[in-house]
């Protein structure tokens, strides 16, 4: 947020910004039917998610039963790695710890990104 505010205020040059050498991959878990008519209300369950995974909620809703799908792009699982191959692998591994009816994700984009950097 600090960086965005500095950009808005024309004060980016006043910040000491550090970048990580790590690579990252964000895998989008989508709801059945996306991008057309996607399904809502499907209960999302998580088991022992790897600790270094960031889970960004996009199309979710909290109900008394737990989180359910409420949009086409449901979750973004973001993983870091020493290189892109490690990050992509960790993101796909994390997807194995999430479940909801008719969940799907693309596996071709990560493969194309890896092929492009080799």
C-alpha angles and dihedrals in degrees: 000000000000091000094048092050091048090052091049091049095044091244103114090119089065094063128087100220121191123197127206120233089217123108122230137204128192115199115198117217109206135197122246112277095025128173091026118037105345127195123251135196098042112146113243118214128190127195125188099331112198107262097237095057120106112212114204115195114217112150099023136114128197113231131170087265093053135263117343133183115268103161143033098256099049108173138003113212109200123194133180126212142170087256137005094267091057093047094049091047092050093049092052090045089053091054088064088067096058127072138181132147113282093001113166141170136182119257098183099072095061090047092051091049091052091048091051094056096046 
